Amino acid sequence: MSIRSRIAGIGMYVPQNVFTNNDLARYMDTSDEWITERTGIKERRYADRTGETTTTMGVEAAKIAIERAGITARDIDFIVFATLSPDYYFPGCGVLLQRAMQMKEVGALDVRNQCSGFVYALSVADQFIKSGMYKNVLVVGAEKHSFGLDFSTRGRNVAVIFGDGAGAVVLQPTEKENQGILSTHLHSDGASAEILAMYNPGTHANHWVKETKLADFDDAEIGEMFFSH
């Protein structure tokens, strides 16, 4: 009988700091009605800037997922961490989470696929389970977008969409026909790559990045692509 991956435990974490549409209207030309009509969003959560990071949020979500799976952090065989807002350019958040949770020296892989990152991370973990290589794979998706948002009217189309938080699942093998991930279908389309790009930091210009260049933050002009019309 074939082995499938089942989700044995789910966890999530959001920061305590609530930022409503009316709060955003204090900084930019917008309103609760304008945001709700286009996105359906009423509020978002922002991380505490004094100590809350992508990794620490991921840790909190992972703790819950692991507990609900009925195992301990020491039982985790592999970590897949999806984020586009890592604590550092390197090392990855997966390694930082492994250290913070005092896990065994298991493999840790970061996935950088932006909005689809968790789907890709889940697919990677699924293959590890189905191959029989690992028995308890932790998948984490976490983002701390608030640190890089432009809260002026210029950045409105992006700022109204994104917040901070984390989710996690533990995958385990199962042979039951009525359980498990059925399949995943991954695709890509690079036609709009430059429109969606975040240029800094990056090696596209073939030069060392200076502080002045990092300060020239490039908001990806993607907001309107997600609005309801």
N, CA, C and O of each residue as an XYZ file, in Angstrom:
916
protein
N       0.853     -1.199      0.000
C       0.000      0.000      0.000
C       0.885      1.244      0.000
O       1.890      1.299      0.708
N       0.507      2.236     -0.794
C       1.324      3.440     -0.926
C       1.222      4.320      0.316
O       0.201      4.348      1.003
N       2.309      5.035      0.580
C       2.366      5.945      1.726
C       1.977      7.349      1.285
O       2.422      7.834      0.244
N       1.156      7.982      2.076
C       0.802      9.384      1.862
C       1.255     10.208      3.063
O       1.579      9.675      4.124
N       1.267     11.506      2.862
C       1.561     12.428      3.964
C       0.252     12.934      4.547
O      -0.637     13.372      3.818
N       0.145     12.871      5.854
C      -1.037     13.444      6.504
C      -0.598     14.573      7.420
O       0.501     14.554      7.975
N      -1.464     15.541      7.565
C      -1.199     16.645      8.483
C      -1.600     16.194      9.879
O      -2.783     16.033     10.178
N      -0.596     15.994     10.730
C      -0.839     15.468     12.074
C      -1.076     16.565     13.102
O      -1.654     16.314     14.160
N      -0.633     17.779     12.795
C      -0.811     18.889     13.727
C      -0.712     20.220     13.015
O       0.099     20.386     12.104
N      -1.530     21.162     13.425
C      -1.566     22.500     12.822
C      -1.388     23.547     13.919
O      -1.947     23.411     15.007
N      -0.616     24.582     13.635
C      -0.441     25.676     14.580
C      -0.371     27.011     13.878
O      -0.014     27.083     12.702
N      -0.710     28.066     14.589
C      -0.617     29.410     14.021
C      -0.263     30.404     15.106
O      -0.449     30.153     16.297
N       0.250     31.538     14.664
C       0.580     32.615     15.598
C       0.431     33.946     14.879
O       0.876     34.103     13.743
N      -0.201     34.902     15.552
C      -0.240     36.278     15.062
C       0.157     37.210     16.205
O      -0.168     36.937     17.360
N       0.844     38.288     15.907
C       1.236     39.241     16.949
C       0.017     39.880     17.607
O      -1.081     39.858     17.051
N       0.217     40.440     18.778
C      -0.881     41.074     19.516
C      -1.260     42.430     18.939
O      -2.392     42.882     19.113
N      -0.324     43.084     18.251
C      -0.548     44.435     17.758
C      -1.504     44.439     16.565
O      -1.133     44.020     15.468
N      -2.729     44.910     16.779
C      -3.748     44.972     15.728
C      -3.704     46.337     15.048
O      -3.683     47.369     15.718
N      -3.690     46.337     13.722
C      -3.676     47.573     12.947
C      -4.870     47.544     11.999
O      -4.901     46.758     11.052
N      -5.847     48.401     12.259
C      -7.079     48.405     11.477
C      -6.944     49.277     10.236
O      -5.954     49.986     10.058
N      -7.960     49.209      9.387
C      -7.988     50.076      8.206
C      -8.023     51.546      8.605
O      -7.407     52.385      7.947
N      -8.730     51.854      9.664
C      -8.774     53.239     10.141
C      -7.408     53.704     10.639
O      -7.059     54.877     10.504
N      -6.640     52.785     11.212
C      -5.275     53.126     11.616
C      -4.430     53.490     10.401
O      -3.666     54.454     10.441
N      -4.563     52.724      9.324
C      -3.809     53.015      8.101
C      -4.201     54.364      7.518
O      -3.365     55.068      6.950
N      -5.482     54.724      7.660
C      -5.972     55.990      7.108
C      -5.324     57.200      7.774
O      -5.395     58.306      7.239
N      -4.700     57.008      8.923
C      -3.992     58.109      9.584
C      -2.677     58.431      8.881
O      -2.121     59.513      9.068
N      -2.178     57.496      8.073
C      -0.868     57.667      7.446
C      -0.925     57.845      5.932
O       0.052     58.280      5.322
N      -2.049     57.515      5.329
C      -2.135     57.566      3.868
C      -3.553     57.922      3.443
O      -4.485     57.879      4.245
N      -3.699     58.267      2.197
C      -4.996     58.629      1.642
C      -5.794     57.359      1.360
O      -5.731     56.808      0.261
N      -6.534     56.905      2.349
C      -7.350     55.708      2.199
C      -8.455     55.735      3.242
O      -8.535     56.674      4.035
N      -9.294     54.731      3.251
C     -10.382     54.638      4.225
C     -10.732     53.173      4.431
O     -10.353     52.310      3.640
N     -11.458     52.912      5.503
C     -11.909     51.547      5.766
C     -12.749     51.033      4.601
O     -12.607     49.883      4.185
N     -13.623     51.889      4.077
C     -14.484     51.489      2.965
C     -13.661     51.150      1.723
O     -13.935     50.151      1.057
N     -12.650     51.973      1.404
C     -11.820     51.774      0.208
C     -11.091     50.436      0.281
O     -11.062     49.688     -0.696
N     -10.499     50.131      1.447
C      -9.733     48.890      1.606
C     -10.649     47.671      1.609
O     -10.368     46.673      0.945
N     -11.751     47.757      2.363
C     -12.664     46.625      2.472
C     -13.268     46.273      1.123
O     -13.381     45.097      0.780
N     -13.657     47.288      0.353
C     -14.270     47.061     -0.953
C     -13.327     46.326     -1.903
O     -13.767     45.491     -2.693
N     -12.035     46.633     -1.831
C     -11.071     46.067     -2.778
C     -10.408     44.783     -2.305
O      -9.993     43.964     -3.125
N     -10.304     44.595     -0.995
C      -9.560     43.440     -0.482
C     -10.349     42.556      0.471
O     -10.014     41.383      0.642
N     -11.388     43.094      1.092
C     -12.117     42.344      2.111
C     -11.420     42.338      3.458
O     -11.900     41.711      4.403
N     -10.287     43.034      3.557
C      -9.494     43.054      4.786
C      -9.975     44.175      5.709
O     -10.170     45.309      5.271
N     -10.164     43.847      6.996
C     -10.563     44.847      7.986
C      -9.411     45.217      8.920
O      -9.327     46.352      9.389
N      -8.528     44.261      9.185
C      -7.398     44.513     10.069
C      -6.278     43.541      9.750
O      -6.489     42.525      9.088
N      -5.086     43.863     10.226
C      -3.934     42.988     10.096
C      -3.109     43.099     11.376
O      -3.317     44.022     12.163
N      -2.187     42.182     11.591
C      -1.346     42.192     12.784
C       0.085     42.572     12.407
O       0.600     42.156     11.369
N       0.717     43.373     13.272
C       2.110     43.763     13.066
C       2.962     43.291     14.233
O       2.560     43.386     15.393
N       4.134     42.784     13.912
C       5.046     42.267     14.929
C       5.583     43.385     15.812
O       5.685     44.538     15.395
N       5.921     43.015     17.039
C       6.600     43.913     17.963
C       8.004     44.157     17.435
O       8.776     43.211     17.279
N       8.340     45.384     17.164
C       9.632     45.699     16.546
C      10.813     45.547     17.499
O      11.961     45.629     17.064
N      10.563     45.332     18.766
C      11.667     45.242     19.724
C      12.209     43.827     19.889
O      13.245     43.646     20.529
N      11.548     42.828     19.336
C      12.072     41.481     19.539
C      11.378     40.390     18.753
O      11.865     39.261     18.703
N      10.253     40.705     18.140
C       9.509     39.702     17.401
C      10.050     39.613     15.978
O      10.059     40.608     15.254
N      10.494     38.444     15.579
C      11.067     38.246     14.251
C      10.283     37.180     13.496
O       9.379     36.546     14.041
N      10.646     36.998     12.238
C      10.039     35.930     11.450
C      10.250     34.584     12.131
O       9.335     33.764     12.195
N      11.447     34.362     12.634
C      11.748     33.088     13.290
C      10.975     32.913     14.586
O      10.420     31.839     14.823
N      10.921     33.939     15.434
C      10.222     33.784     16.715
C       8.735     33.524     16.506
O       8.127     32.768     17.263
N       8.146     34.142     15.488
C       6.745     33.859     15.183
C       6.585     32.429     14.690
O       5.632     31.741     15.056
N       7.529     31.983     13.852
C       7.500     30.604     13.382
C       7.626     29.602     14.509
O       6.984     28.552     14.486
N       8.447     29.918     15.493
C       8.624     29.044     16.655
C       7.306     28.867     17.401
O       6.950     27.750     17.778
N       6.582     29.963     17.614
C       5.319     29.880     18.353
C       4.299     29.023     17.613
O       3.588     28.233     18.233
N       4.222     29.172     16.297
C       3.306     28.344     15.511
C       3.742     26.886     15.529
O       2.910     25.983     15.620
N       5.053     26.657     15.443
C       5.588     25.295     15.433
C       5.320     24.571     16.745
O       5.008     23.381     16.739
N       5.436     25.269     17.863
C       5.178     24.654     19.175
C       3.770     24.063     19.227
O       3.565     22.951     19.714
N       2.811     24.825     18.718
C       1.417     24.373     18.749
C       1.220     23.177     17.828
O       0.577     22.198     18.206
N       1.775     23.252     16.613
C       1.628     22.158     15.649
C       2.243     20.868     16.185
O       1.661     19.793     16.041
N       3.411     20.975     16.798
C       4.102     19.801     17.345
C       3.314     19.188     18.499
O       3.183     17.967     18.588
N       2.791     20.035     19.379
C       1.988     19.533     20.502
C       0.738     18.822     20.008
O       0.379     17.761     20.519
N       0.074     19.404     19.014
C      -1.147     18.802     18.483
C      -0.860     17.506     17.730
O      -1.740     16.656     17.597
N       0.362     17.354     17.242
C       0.745     16.110     16.568
C       1.081     15.006     17.565
O       1.275     13.853     17.181
N       1.149     15.361     18.841
C       1.422     14.383     19.879
C       2.870     13.952     19.961
O       3.173     12.847     20.410
N       3.773     14.833     19.524
C       5.203     14.526     19.570
C       5.931     15.675     20.268
O       5.301     16.614     20.755
N       7.249     15.594     20.311
C       8.060     16.673     20.872
C       8.959     17.246     19.790
O       9.094     16.669     18.711
N       9.566     18.373     20.084
C      10.470     19.008     19.122
C      11.636     18.094     18.764
O      12.161     18.177     17.654
N      12.044     17.235     19.675
C      13.156     16.315     19.432
C      12.777     15.197     18.466
O      13.649     14.476     17.981
N      11.486     15.045     18.184
C      11.034     14.014     17.242
C      11.052     14.494     15.791
O      10.936     13.683     14.872
N      11.196     15.787     15.580
C      11.199     16.332     14.220
C      12.442     15.856     13.471
O      13.559     15.938     13.984
N      12.232     15.355     12.243
C      13.323     14.832     11.415
C      13.871     15.860     10.433
O      15.037     15.798     10.042
N      13.019     16.810     10.036
C      13.421     17.769      9.001
C      12.527     18.994      9.097
O      11.368     18.900      9.500
N      13.079     20.150      8.720
C      12.354     21.427      8.767
C      12.341     22.053      7.380
O      13.377     22.140      6.720
N      11.168     22.485      6.944
C      11.044     23.286      5.728
C      10.384     24.601      6.131
O       9.252     24.606      6.615
N      11.085     25.713      5.933
C      10.624     27.024      6.400
C      10.444     27.942      5.192
O      11.404     28.254      4.488
N       9.209     28.366      4.962
C       8.894     29.246      3.836
C       8.768     30.688      4.308
O       7.984     30.983      5.210
N       9.537     31.583      3.701
C       9.437     33.011      4.021
C      10.121     33.836      2.947
O      11.066     33.375      2.307
N       9.641     35.059      2.750
C      10.345     36.014      1.900
C      10.863     37.177      2.738
O      11.414     38.139      2.203
N      10.686     37.086      4.060
C      11.172     38.133      4.969
C      12.006     37.498      6.080
O      11.636     37.575      7.252
N      13.122     36.874      5.723
C      13.935     36.164      6.714
C      14.625     37.113      7.685
O      14.790     38.300      7.406
N      15.020     36.571      8.820
C      15.762     37.360      9.803
C      17.064     37.882      9.203
O      17.437     39.038      9.407
N      17.744     37.020      8.468
C      19.008     37.361      7.817
C      18.957     36.889      6.365
O      18.175     36.008      6.008
N      19.809     37.495      5.537
C      19.931     37.005      4.165
C      20.391     35.553      4.201
O      19.906     34.728      3.427
N      21.319     35.241      5.091
C      21.658     33.881      5.482
C      22.292     33.951      6.863
O      22.887     34.982      7.175
N      22.209     32.933      7.713
C      21.568     31.637      7.469
C      20.048     31.736      7.447
O      19.475     32.760      7.821
N      19.411     30.672      7.008
C      17.971     30.671      6.876
C      17.242     30.575      8.204
O      17.831     30.258      9.237
N      15.955     30.855      8.154
C      15.133     30.813      9.364
C      14.971     29.390      9.897
O      14.781     29.196     11.098
N      15.044     28.395      9.011
C      14.916     27.017      9.464
C      15.984     26.643     10.472
O      15.707     25.962     11.459
N      17.211     27.093     10.219
C      18.321     26.828     11.136
C      18.100     27.549     12.464
O      18.353     26.988     13.530
N      17.631     28.789     12.396
C      17.388     29.566     13.611
C      16.274     28.943     14.446
O      16.335     28.933     15.676
N      15.254     28.423     13.760
C      14.166     27.753     14.476
C      14.666     26.469     15.135
O      14.297     26.168     16.270
N      15.501     25.718     14.430
C      16.066     24.482     14.986
C      16.824     24.773     16.274
O      16.709     24.034     17.252
N      17.593     25.847     16.267
C      18.348     26.231     17.457
C      17.426     26.688     18.583
O      17.596     26.287     19.735
N      16.456     27.523     18.247
C      15.562     28.082     19.264
C      14.731     27.005     19.955
O      14.427     27.116     21.143
N      14.364     25.961     19.208
C      13.526     24.906     19.768
C      14.341     23.729     20.298
O      13.784     22.711     20.709
N      15.664     23.879     20.284
C      16.567     22.857     20.823
C      16.284     21.482     20.218
O      16.227     20.475     20.923
N      16.111     21.467     18.911
C      15.901     20.208     18.201
C      17.231     19.499     17.980
O      18.302     20.055     18.223
N      17.138     18.270     17.518
C      18.327     17.564     17.078
C      18.908     18.306     15.871
O      18.255     19.183     15.305
N      20.118     17.958     15.487
C      20.766     18.631     14.357
C      20.211     18.096     13.036
O      20.914     17.477     12.237
N      18.925     18.361     12.849
C      18.226     17.874     11.655
C      18.434     18.841     10.491
O      18.861     19.981     10.677
N      18.124     18.365      9.294
C      18.207     19.225      8.124
C      17.173     20.329      8.181
O      16.073     20.138      8.701
N      17.531     21.489      7.641
C      16.615     22.632      7.605
C      16.755     23.320      6.258
O      17.858     23.667      5.836
N      15.638     23.511      5.596
C      15.619     24.081      4.250
C      14.685     25.279      4.216
O      13.526     25.176      4.617
N      15.178     26.409      3.741
C      14.320     27.578      3.541
C      13.813     27.603      2.103
O      14.553     27.305      1.165
N      12.542     27.963      1.943
C      11.919     28.087      0.626
C      11.550     29.541      0.414
O      10.874     30.137      1.252
N      11.984     30.118     -0.693
C      11.696     31.528     -0.998
C      10.827     31.613     -2.252
O      11.323     31.921     -3.336
N       9.568     31.349     -2.105
C       8.650     31.414     -3.234
C       7.498     32.371     -2.971
O       6.390     32.186     -3.474
N       7.776     33.399     -2.174
C       6.849     34.485     -1.943
C       5.470     33.977     -1.530
O       5.371     33.129     -0.644
N       4.411     34.477     -2.152
C       3.055     34.153     -1.695
C       2.739     32.661     -1.788
O       1.927     32.151     -1.017
N       3.366     31.971     -2.712
C       3.123     30.536     -2.866
C       4.096     29.697     -2.049
O       4.117     28.474     -2.184
N       4.896     30.328     -1.210
C       5.951     29.639     -0.490
C       5.482     28.458      0.338
O       6.115     27.402      0.320
N       4.375     28.618      1.069
C       3.922     27.521      1.926
C       3.465     26.333      1.097
O       3.669     25.185      1.492
N       2.849     26.596     -0.046
C       2.418     25.506     -0.927
C       3.628     24.720     -1.414
O       3.614     23.489     -1.426
N       4.676     25.439     -1.817
C       5.904     24.776     -2.256
C       6.556     24.018     -1.099
O       7.018     22.891     -1.277
N       6.593     24.628      0.074
C       7.194     23.982      1.240
C       6.450     22.700      1.597
O       7.066     21.685      1.922
N       5.125     22.754      1.535
C       4.314     21.575      1.831
C       4.585     20.468      0.819
O       4.637     19.291      1.176
N       4.757     20.848     -0.441
C       5.046     19.869     -1.488
C       6.398     19.199     -1.268
O       6.533     17.988     -1.439
N       7.404     19.997     -0.887
C       8.734     19.443     -0.602
C       8.657     18.451      0.558
O       9.202     17.349      0.481
N       7.982     18.847      1.622
C       7.843     17.974      2.790
C       7.084     16.701      2.439
O       7.409     15.619      2.928
N       6.080     16.838      1.597
C       5.282     15.695      1.152
C       6.166     14.646      0.477
O       6.004     13.448      0.710
N       7.095     15.101     -0.355
C       7.982     14.163     -1.053
C       8.916     13.449     -0.076
O       9.194     12.261     -0.237
N       9.395     14.166      0.929
C      10.255     13.535      1.934
C       9.517     12.420      2.676
O      10.083     11.360      2.943
N       8.255     12.670      3.004
C       7.465     11.665      3.717
C       7.173     10.473      2.812
O       7.368      9.327      3.217
N       6.709     10.730      1.594
C       6.326      9.643      0.690
C       7.506      8.777      0.283
O       7.342      7.591     -0.004
N       8.687      9.363      0.258
C       9.880      8.586     -0.093
C      10.342      7.692      1.051
O      11.168      6.800      0.855
N       9.808      7.932      2.244
C      10.214      7.177      3.411
C      11.462      7.713      4.083
O      11.978      7.103      5.019
N      11.952      8.853      3.609
C      13.192      9.406      4.148
C      13.009      9.941      5.567
O      13.893      9.794      6.412
N      11.840     10.573      5.827
C      11.580     11.140      7.150
C      10.178     10.772      7.626
O       9.297     10.464      6.823
N       9.983     10.810      8.948
C       8.705     10.438      9.552
C       7.946     11.630     10.136
O       6.717     11.612     10.203
N       8.666     12.649     10.552
C       8.041     13.845     11.136
C       8.690     15.084     10.536
O       9.782     15.480     10.942
N       8.022     15.686      9.577
C       8.563     16.870      8.911
C       7.761     18.094      9.339
O       6.534     18.113      9.244
N       8.468     19.107      9.809
C       7.840     20.363     10.229
C       7.881     21.357      9.080
O       8.946     21.650      8.536
N       6.712     21.873      8.715
C       6.606     22.901      7.677
C       6.138     24.191      8.334
O       5.120     24.208      9.026
N       6.878     25.262      8.117
C       6.548     26.558      8.716
C       6.478     27.613      7.623
O       7.311     27.641      6.718
N       5.486     28.472      7.714
C       5.407     29.651      6.861
C       5.251     30.868      7.748
O       4.323     30.930      8.554
N       6.143     31.836      7.614
C       6.081     33.023      8.476
C       6.559     34.243      7.708
O       7.453     34.153      6.866
N       5.954     35.381      8.009
C       6.341     36.627      7.351
C       6.282     37.789      8.337
O       5.394     37.870      9.186
N       7.249     38.679      8.196
C       7.243     39.949      8.918
C       7.342     41.056      7.872
O       8.409     41.627      7.645
N       6.204     41.344      7.242
C       6.174     42.328      6.162
C       6.215     43.767      6.663
O       6.659     44.666      5.949
N       5.755     43.980      7.884
C       5.554     45.350      8.355
C       6.836     46.173      8.371
O       6.787     47.399      8.264
N       7.988     45.508      8.505
C       9.252     46.251      8.593
C       9.606     46.931      7.275
O      10.407     47.865      7.266
N       9.028     46.484      6.167
C       9.426     47.028      4.877
C       8.313     47.708      4.101
O       8.482     48.006      2.918
N       7.184     47.957      4.737
C       6.065     48.580      4.032
C       6.218     50.093      3.981
O       6.734     50.712      4.913
N       5.766     50.674      2.889
C       5.735     52.125      2.726
C       4.359     52.600      3.177
O       3.358     52.336      2.512
N       4.309     53.304      4.312
C       3.032     53.716      4.878
C       2.587     55.094      4.400
O       1.786     55.756      5.060
N       3.103     55.521      3.262
C       2.612     56.745      2.631
C       1.589     56.363      1.570
O       1.387     55.182      1.289
N       0.947     57.363      0.984
C      -0.034     57.091     -0.065
C       0.620     56.390     -1.251
O      -0.025     55.599     -1.939
N       1.893     56.677     -1.491
C       2.620     56.021     -2.586
C       2.624     54.504     -2.425
O       2.515     53.778     -3.413
N       2.748     54.018     -1.192
C       2.814     52.582     -0.955
C       1.498     51.953     -0.559
O       1.462     50.802     -0.124
N       0.421     52.693     -0.704
C      -0.885     52.234     -0.227
C      -1.304     50.873     -0.789
O      -1.771     50.019     -0.035
N      -1.148     50.658     -2.084
C      -1.659     49.445     -2.713
C      -1.015     48.169     -2.182
O      -1.592     47.087     -2.283
N       0.174     48.300     -1.621
C       0.845     47.146     -1.015
C       0.600     47.104      0.491
O       0.320     46.043      1.048
N       0.707     48.252      1.143
C       0.620     48.311      2.607
C      -0.721     47.831      3.147
O      -0.775     47.262      4.238
N      -1.801     48.047      2.409
C      -3.120     47.665      2.922
C      -3.333     46.151      2.910
O      -4.244     45.648      3.567
N      -2.501     45.428      2.170
C      -2.708     43.990      1.997
C      -2.008     43.153      3.058
O      -2.582     42.203      3.590
N      -0.761     43.513      3.364
C       0.100     42.586      4.101
C       0.189     42.866      5.596
O       0.135     44.013      6.041
N       0.328     41.781      6.357
C       0.565     41.853      7.791
C       1.609     40.831      8.182
O       2.323     40.309      7.326
N       1.705     40.543      9.468
C       2.709     39.617      9.986
C       2.034     38.420     10.657
O       0.914     38.529     11.157
N       2.719     37.289     10.661
C       2.188     36.108     11.328
C       2.887     34.849     10.868
O       3.809     34.898     10.054
N       2.441     33.715     11.396
C       3.070     32.434     11.074
C       2.064     31.299     11.176
O       1.105     31.355     11.945
N       2.312     30.271     10.378
C       1.542     29.034     10.448
C       2.491     27.856     10.344
O       3.584     27.987      9.793
N       2.089     26.712     10.865
C       2.953     25.534     10.828
C       2.118     24.262     10.801
O       1.009     24.215     11.334
N       2.670     23.233     10.170
C       2.057     21.905     10.192
C       3.149     20.860     10.396
O       4.307     21.077     10.041
N       2.767     19.742     10.965
C       3.639     18.572     11.055
C       3.076     17.510     10.127
O       1.912     17.127     10.243
N       3.907     17.035      9.203
C       3.504     15.960      8.301
C       4.049     14.634      8.806
O       5.198     14.539      9.239
N       3.199     13.606      8.742
C       3.582     12.245      9.105
C       3.049     11.279      8.051
O       2.107     11.616      7.334
N       3.631     10.086      7.943
C       3.155      9.119      6.952
C       1.866      8.433      7.388
O       1.609      8.265      8.580
N       1.064      8.041      6.409
C      -0.145      7.264      6.661
C      -0.375      6.327      5.483
O      -0.004      6.635      4.350
N      -0.986      5.190      5.758
C      -1.347      4.248      4.698
C      -2.858      4.173      4.525
O      -3.351      3.375      3.727
N      -3.590      4.988      5.257
C      -5.045      4.994      5.146
C      -5.468      5.687      3.857
O      -4.973      6.764      3.524
N      -6.380      5.063      3.147
C      -6.794      5.580      1.848
C      -7.571      6.885      1.952
O      -7.558      7.691      1.021
N      -8.240      7.098      3.069
C      -9.067      8.293      3.226
C      -8.334      9.428      3.922
O      -8.963     10.396      4.351
N      -7.011      9.325      4.042
C      -6.221     10.371      4.674
C      -5.083     10.792      3.758
O      -4.668     10.050      2.868
N      -4.593     11.994      3.997
C      -3.354     12.411      3.351
C      -3.515     13.405      2.223
O      -4.617     13.655      1.736
N      -2.396     13.961      1.824
C      -2.338     14.895      0.699
C      -2.504     14.109     -0.589
O      -1.739     13.181     -0.852
N      -3.483     14.463     -1.387
C      -3.762     13.720     -2.619
C      -2.709     13.997     -3.685
O      -2.153     13.068     -4.271
N      -2.437     15.272     -3.934
C      -1.440     15.637     -4.942
C      -1.176     17.128     -4.865
O      -1.962     17.883     -4.293
N      -0.064     17.542     -5.445
C       0.231     18.966     -5.588
C       0.623     19.227     -7.031
O       1.250     18.388     -7.678
N       0.248     20.393     -7.528
C       0.553     20.775     -8.909
C       1.216     22.148     -8.881
O       0.566     23.147     -8.575
N       2.488     22.197     -9.196
C       3.270     23.426     -9.113
C       3.551     23.973    -10.506
O       3.911     23.232    -11.420
N       3.379     25.282    -10.648
C       3.608     25.942    -11.937
C       4.313     27.276    -11.699
O       4.360     27.768    -10.572
N       4.851     27.845    -12.751
C       5.442     29.180    -12.669
C       5.196     29.918    -13.972
O       4.987     29.305    -15.019
N       5.224     31.249    -13.894
C       5.052     32.106    -15.066
C       5.904     33.346    -14.854
O       5.552     34.216    -14.058
N       7.015     33.428    -15.559
C       7.943     34.535    -15.367
C       7.629     35.774    -16.172
O       8.440     36.700    -16.207
N       6.474     35.822    -16.822
C       6.154     36.943    -17.709
C       6.160     38.283    -16.980
O       6.550     39.298    -17.556
N       5.736     38.295    -15.729
C       5.649     39.550    -14.973
C       6.709     39.635    -13.881
O       6.511     40.320    -12.878
N       7.814     38.957    -14.067
C       8.837     38.866    -13.020
C       9.317     40.232    -12.556
O       9.429     40.466    -11.353
N       9.604     41.144    -13.487
C      10.129     42.455    -13.102
C       9.077     43.315    -12.407
O       9.414     44.155    -11.572
N       7.812     43.111    -12.747
C       6.745     43.860    -12.084
C       6.642     43.434    -10.621
O       6.377     44.254     -9.742
N       6.852     42.159    -10.377
C       6.722     41.613     -9.029
C       8.020     41.662     -8.240
O       8.043     41.293     -7.066
N       9.101     42.110     -8.866
C      10.424     41.993     -8.251
C      10.635     42.976     -7.105
O      10.137     44.101     -7.124
N      11.385     42.519     -6.111
C      11.947     43.383     -5.082
C      13.435     43.471     -5.401
O      14.161     42.491     -5.228
N      13.896     44.623     -5.860
C      15.218     44.744     -6.462
C      16.363     44.819     -5.451
O      17.484     44.412     -5.756
N      16.093     45.326     -4.275
C      17.161     45.490     -3.289
C      16.833     44.736     -2.004
O      15.721     44.864     -1.492
N      17.781     43.944     -1.463
C      19.101     43.676     -2.035
C      19.018     42.635     -3.143
O      18.072     41.849     -3.195
N      19.985     42.632     -4.005
C      20.031     41.680     -5.106
C      21.266     41.909     -5.948
O      21.883     42.969     -5.855
N      21.640     40.946     -6.766
C      22.860     41.042     -7.574
C      22.572     41.417     -9.020
O      23.451     41.306     -9.874
N      21.347     41.860     -9.304
C      20.976     42.151    -10.689
C      21.827     43.248    -11.309
O      22.073     43.232    -12.515
N      22.282     44.209    -10.495
C      23.055     45.341    -11.019
C      24.554     45.063    -11.034
O      25.345     45.900    -11.470
N      24.941     43.876    -10.554
C      26.344     43.455    -10.594
C      27.262     44.413     -9.844
O      28.342     44.752    -10.327
N      26.824     44.852     -8.652
C      27.683     45.693     -7.827
C      27.355     45.434     -6.362
O      26.291     44.912     -6.032
N      28.280     45.807     -5.499
C      28.030     45.671     -4.070
C      26.946     46.656     -3.650
O      26.931     47.805     -4.092
N      26.050     46.198     -2.803
C      24.959     47.052     -2.347
C      25.452     47.971     -1.239
O      26.018     47.510     -0.248
N      25.238     49.268     -1.410
C      25.621     50.251     -0.411
C      24.393     50.658      0.403
O      23.255     50.371      0.029
N      24.650     51.330      1.520
C      23.540     51.752      2.378
C      22.564     52.643      1.629
O      21.353     52.553      1.830
N      23.088     53.499      0.770
C      22.205     54.401      0.029
C      21.298     53.623     -0.907
O      20.154     54.014     -1.136
N      21.805     52.523     -1.450
C      20.990     51.713     -2.350
C      19.941     50.929     -1.577
O      18.804     50.793     -2.029
N      20.321     50.413     -0.410
C      19.356     49.704      0.416
C      18.242     50.625      0.884
O      17.095     50.205      1.035
N      18.591     51.886      1.112
C      17.592     52.860      1.551
C      16.574     53.140      0.456
O      15.444     53.540      0.736
N      16.983     52.927     -0.798
C      16.080     53.121     -1.931
C      15.211     51.884     -2.065
O      15.368     51.098     -2.999
N      14.293     51.720     -1.123
C      13.494     50.500     -1.062
C      12.539     50.436     -2.236
O      11.824     51.395     -2.525
N      12.534     49.306     -2.904
C      11.674     49.112     -4.061
C      10.437     48.336     -3.652
O      10.500     47.121     -3.466
N       9.316     49.022     -3.512
C       8.062     48.324     -3.275
C       7.661     47.604     -4.550
O       7.635     48.206     -5.623
N       7.354     46.342     -4.442
C       6.840     45.630     -5.601
C       5.461     46.202     -5.931
O       4.592     46.274     -5.062
N       5.267     46.602     -7.163
C       4.004     47.241     -7.555
C       2.949     46.175     -7.849
O       2.520     46.002     -8.990
N       2.549     45.479     -6.813
C       1.665     44.337     -7.028
C       0.275     44.528     -6.447
O      -0.614     43.714     -6.697
N       0.074     45.581     -5.683
C      -1.171     45.723     -4.952
C      -2.422     45.597     -5.789
O      -3.305     44.805     -5.463
N      -2.517     46.364     -6.865
C      -3.735     46.391     -7.656
C      -4.041     45.048     -8.307
O      -5.192     44.771     -8.645
N      -3.017     44.207     -8.486
C      -3.231     42.904     -9.101
C      -4.088     42.006     -8.221
O      -4.668     41.035     -8.707
N      -4.175     42.323     -6.912
C      -4.925     41.487     -5.986
C      -6.255     42.117     -5.580
O      -7.011     41.515     -4.817
N      -6.550     43.309     -6.071
C      -7.788     43.975     -5.697
C      -8.976     43.376     -6.438
O      -8.847     42.889     -7.561
N     -10.135     43.421     -5.786
C     -11.379     43.065     -6.454
C     -11.857     44.268     -7.249
O     -11.828     45.397     -6.759
N     -12.289     44.026     -8.455
C     -12.750     45.124     -9.316
C     -14.192     44.869     -9.746
O     -14.770     45.675    -10.476
